[in-house]
Amino acid sequence: MSAAAAWANSATATLWALQSRAGWSGALQFAAPVAIACDYTADSKRMTDDAGQEFVSNLVLYTERAGIKQGDRILIGTSTAADPIAAGAVEVRRVMRYGDTLDR
């Protein structure tokens, strides 16, 4: 983690990466939960996902963690729950990347 991120990313979130979606049942399979350093804002913003669908986001997460993608689940705080949906994690709907690290 860059020095700037260590200073700015003072919160912790739990990430469950989406691994697959079962063909017939549509059941979602997630990787084990991983704690990541982050910062966030909790305000409503209108956004558009990659498919062009508008939605209202109530959480914007800032992190140096690369590889987060649409469909993953995020929960502010730490969790060891195997099921992100039962844990109350929200779906990642949009990912915007400016630079992979604050120090580039």
VOLUM-383770 format. One record per residue (C-alpha): residue number from 1; residue in three letters; x, y, z. Coordinates in nm, 2 decimals. Layout:
<paza><n>NUM</n><res>Ala</res><x>X</x><y>Y</y><z>Z</z></paza>
...
***
This chain:
<paza><n>1</n><res>Met</res><x>0.00</x><y>0.00</y><z>0.00</z></paza>
<paza><n>2</n><res>Ser</res><x>0.13</x><y>0.35</y><z>-0.08</z></paza>
<paza><n>3</n><res>Ala</res><x>0.21</x><y>0.59</y><z>0.19</z></paza>
<paza><n>4</n><res>Ala</res><x>-0.08</x><y>0.82</y><z>0.09</z></paza>
<paza><n>5</n><res>Ala</res><x>-0.32</x><y>0.53</y><z>0.09</z></paza>
<paza><n>6</n><res>Ala</res><x>-0.20</x><y>0.42</y><z>0.44</z></paza>
<paza><n>7</n><res>Trp</res><x>-0.29</x><y>0.77</y><z>0.56</z></paza>
<paza><n>8</n><res>Ala</res><x>-0.62</x><y>0.81</y><z>0.37</z></paza>
<paza><n>9</n><res>Asn</res><x>-0.76</x><y>0.45</y><z>0.38</z></paza>
<paza><n>10</n><res>Ser</res><x>-0.83</x><y>0.43</y><z>0.75</z></paza>
<paza><n>11</n><res>Ala</res><x>-1.15</x><y>0.21</y><z>0.73</z></paza>
<paza><n>12</n><res>Thr</res><x>-1.18</x><y>-0.16</y><z>0.67</z></paza>
<paza><n>13</n><res>Ala</res><x>-1.43</x><y>-0.33</y><z>0.44</z></paza>
<paza><n>14</n><res>Thr</res><x>-1.49</x><y>-0.70</y><z>0.36</z></paza>
<paza><n>15</n><res>Leu</res><x>-1.48</x><y>-0.81</y><z>0.00</z></paza>
<paza><n>16</n><res>Trp</res><x>-1.63</x><y>-1.13</y><z>-0.14</z></paza>
<paza><n>17</n><res>Ala</res><x>-1.52</x><y>-1.18</y><z>-0.50</z></paza>
<paza><n>18</n><res>Leu</res><x>-1.79</x><y>-1.33</y><z>-0.74</z></paza>
<paza><n>19</n><res>Gln</res><x>-1.64</x><y>-1.65</y><z>-0.87</z></paza>
<paza><n>20</n><res>Ser</res><x>-1.93</x><y>-1.79</y><z>-1.08</z></paza>
<paza><n>21</n><res>Arg</res><x>-2.30</x><y>-1.81</y><z>-1.14</z></paza>
<paza><n>22</n><res>Ala</res><x>-2.45</x><y>-2.16</y><z>-1.17</z></paza>
<paza><n>23</n><res>Gly</res><x>-2.60</x><y>-2.22</y><z>-1.52</z></paza>
<paza><n>24</n><res>Trp</res><x>-2.94</x><y>-2.36</y><z>-1.43</z></paza>
<paza><n>25</n><res>Ser</res><x>-3.01</x><y>-2.23</y><z>-1.09</z></paza>
<paza><n>26</n><res>Gly</res><x>-2.84</x><y>-1.90</y><z>-1.12</z></paza>
<paza><n>27</n><res>Ala</res><x>-2.68</x><y>-1.95</y><z>-0.77</z></paza>
<paza><n>28</n><res>Leu</res><x>-2.39</x><y>-1.72</y><z>-0.70</z></paza>
<paza><n>29</n><res>Gln</res><x>-2.06</x><y>-1.86</y><z>-0.58</z></paza>
<paza><n>30</n><res>Phe</res><x>-1.83</x><y>-1.63</y><z>-0.39</z></paza>
<paza><n>31</n><res>Ala</res><x>-1.46</x><y>-1.65</y><z>-0.28</z></paza>
<paza><n>32</n><res>Ala</res><x>-1.38</x><y>-1.64</y><z>0.09</z></paza>
<paza><n>33</n><res>Pro</res><x>-1.41</x><y>-1.30</y><z>0.25</z></paza>
<paza><n>34</n><res>Val</res><x>-1.10</x><y>-1.07</y><z>0.24</z></paza>
<paza><n>35</n><res>Ala</res><x>-1.05</x><y>-0.76</y><z>0.45</z></paza>
<paza><n>36</n><res>Ile</res><x>-0.93</x><y>-0.45</y><z>0.26</z></paza>
<paza><n>37</n><res>Ala</res><x>-0.82</x><y>-0.10</y><z>0.35</z></paza>
<paza><n>38</n><res>Cys</res><x>-1.06</x><y>0.17</y><z>0.22</z></paza>
<paza><n>39</n><res>Asp</res><x>-1.23</x><y>0.49</y><z>0.27</z></paza>
<paza><n>40</n><res>Tyr</res><x>-1.59</x><y>0.56</y><z>0.17</z></paza>
<paza><n>41</n><res>Thr</res><x>-1.87</x><y>0.81</y><z>0.14</z></paza>
<paza><n>42</n><res>Ala</res><x>-2.23</x><y>0.73</y><z>0.23</z></paza>
<paza><n>43</n><res>Asp</res><x>-2.44</x><y>0.96</y><z>0.01</z></paza>
<paza><n>44</n><res>Ser</res><x>-2.69</x><y>0.90</y><z>-0.27</z></paza>
<paza><n>45</n><res>Lys</res><x>-2.56</x><y>0.94</y><z>-0.62</z></paza>
<paza><n>46</n><res>Arg</res><x>-2.72</x><y>0.85</y><z>-0.96</z></paza>
<paza><n>47</n><res>Met</res><x>-2.48</x><y>0.63</y><z>-1.16</z></paza>
<paza><n>48</n><res>Thr</res><x>-2.48</x><y>0.42</y><z>-1.47</z></paza>
<paza><n>49</n><res>Asp</res><x>-2.34</x><y>0.07</y><z>-1.49</z></paza>
<paza><n>50</n><res>Asp</res><x>-2.15</x><y>-0.08</y><z>-1.78</z></paza>
<paza><n>51</n><res>Ala</res><x>-2.48</x><y>-0.20</y><z>-1.94</z></paza>
<paza><n>52</n><res>Gly</res><x>-2.62</x><y>0.16</y><z>-1.94</z></paza>
<paza><n>53</n><res>Gln</res><x>-2.87</x><y>0.10</y><z>-1.66</z></paza>
<paza><n>54</n><res>Glu</res><x>-2.91</x><y>0.38</y><z>-1.42</z></paza>
<paza><n>55</n><res>Phe</res><x>-2.92</x><y>0.31</y><z>-1.04</z></paza>
<paza><n>56</n><res>Val</res><x>-2.88</x><y>0.51</y><z>-0.72</z></paza>
<paza><n>57</n><res>Ser</res><x>-2.57</x><y>0.43</y><z>-0.52</z></paza>
<paza><n>58</n><res>Asn</res><x>-2.57</x><y>0.50</y><z>-0.14</z></paza>
<paza><n>59</n><res>Leu</res><x>-2.21</x><y>0.39</y><z>-0.09</z></paza>
<paza><n>60</n><res>Val</res><x>-1.89</x><y>0.50</y><z>-0.28</z></paza>
<paza><n>61</n><res>Leu</res><x>-1.58</x><y>0.31</y><z>-0.18</z></paza>
<paza><n>62</n><res>Tyr</res><x>-1.23</x><y>0.43</y><z>-0.24</z></paza>
<paza><n>63</n><res>Thr</res><x>-0.94</x><y>0.18</y><z>-0.23</z></paza>
<paza><n>64</n><res>Glu</res><x>-0.61</x><y>0.08</y><z>-0.38</z></paza>
<paza><n>65</n><res>Arg</res><x>-0.73</x><y>-0.28</y><z>-0.42</z></paza>
<paza><n>66</n><res>Ala</res><x>-0.71</x><y>-0.37</y><z>-0.78</z></paza>
<paza><n>67</n><res>Gly</res><x>-0.93</x><y>-0.64</y><z>-0.93</z></paza>
<paza><n>68</n><res>Ile</res><x>-1.27</x><y>-0.55</y><z>-0.78</z></paza>
<paza><n>69</n><res>Lys</res><x>-1.53</x><y>-0.61</y><z>-1.04</z></paza>
<paza><n>70</n><res>Gln</res><x>-1.91</x><y>-0.58</y><z>-1.09</z></paza>
<paza><n>71</n><res>Gly</res><x>-2.09</x><y>-0.85</y><z>-0.91</z></paza>
<paza><n>72</n><res>Asp</res><x>-1.85</x><y>-0.87</y><z>-0.62</z></paza>
<paza><n>73</n><res>Arg</res><x>-2.00</x><y>-0.79</y><z>-0.27</z></paza>
<paza><n>74</n><res>Ile</res><x>-1.87</x><y>-0.53</y><z>-0.02</z></paza>
<paza><n>75</n><res>Leu</res><x>-1.95</x><y>-0.48</y><z>0.34</z></paza>
<paza><n>76</n><res>Ile</res><x>-1.81</x><y>-0.19</y><z>0.55</z></paza>
<paza><n>77</n><res>Gly</res><x>-1.64</x><y>-0.34</y><z>0.85</z></paza>
<paza><n>78</n><res>Thr</res><x>-1.50</x><y>-0.69</y><z>0.90</z></paza>
<paza><n>79</n><res>Ser</res><x>-1.69</x><y>-1.01</y><z>0.85</z></paza>
<paza><n>80</n><res>Thr</res><x>-1.60</x><y>-1.38</y><z>0.84</z></paza>
<paza><n>81</n><res>Ala</res><x>-1.94</x><y>-1.49</y><z>0.71</z></paza>
<paza><n>82</n><res>Ala</res><x>-1.92</x><y>-1.73</y><z>0.41</z></paza>
<paza><n>83</n><res>Asp</res><x>-2.24</x><y>-1.58</y><z>0.26</z></paza>
<paza><n>84</n><res>Pro</res><x>-2.21</x><y>-1.21</y><z>0.17</z></paza>
<paza><n>85</n><res>Ile</res><x>-2.58</x><y>-1.17</y><z>0.11</z></paza>
<paza><n>86</n><res>Ala</res><x>-2.67</x><y>-1.30</y><z>0.45</z></paza>
<paza><n>87</n><res>Ala</res><x>-2.40</x><y>-1.08</y><z>0.60</z></paza>
<paza><n>88</n><res>Gly</res><x>-2.57</x><y>-0.77</y><z>0.44</z></paza>
<paza><n>89</n><res>Ala</res><x>-2.30</x><y>-0.70</y><z>0.18</z></paza>
<paza><n>90</n><res>Val</res><x>-2.40</x><y>-0.48</y><z>-0.12</z></paza>
<paza><n>91</n><res>Glu</res><x>-2.33</x><y>-0.56</y><z>-0.48</z></paza>
<paza><n>92</n><res>Val</res><x>-2.06</x><y>-0.38</y><z>-0.67</z></paza>
<paza><n>93</n><res>Arg</res><x>-2.24</x><y>-0.21</y><z>-0.96</z></paza>
<paza><n>94</n><res>Arg</res><x>-1.98</x><y>0.02</y><z>-1.10</z></paza>
<paza><n>95</n><res>Val</res><x>-1.60</x><y>0.02</y><z>-1.09</z></paza>
<paza><n>96</n><res>Met</res><x>-1.41</x><y>0.33</y><z>-1.18</z></paza>
<paza><n>97</n><res>Arg</res><x>-1.03</x><y>0.33</y><z>-1.19</z></paza>
<paza><n>98</n><res>Tyr</res><x>-0.81</x><y>0.64</y><z>-1.20</z></paza>
<paza><n>99</n><res>Gly</res><x>-0.48</x><y>0.49</y><z>-1.11</z></paza>
<paza><n>100</n><res>Asp</res><x>-0.39</x><y>0.17</y><z>-0.95</z></paza>
<paza><n>101</n><res>Thr</res><x>-0.20</x><y>0.34</y><z>-0.66</z></paza>
<paza><n>102</n><res>Leu</res><x>-0.19</x><y>0.68</y><z>-0.52</z></paza>
<paza><n>103</n><res>Asp</res><x>0.19</x><y>0.69</y><z>-0.58</z></paza>
<paza><n>104</n><res>Arg</res><x>0.14</x><y>0.55</y><z>-0.93</z></paza>
***
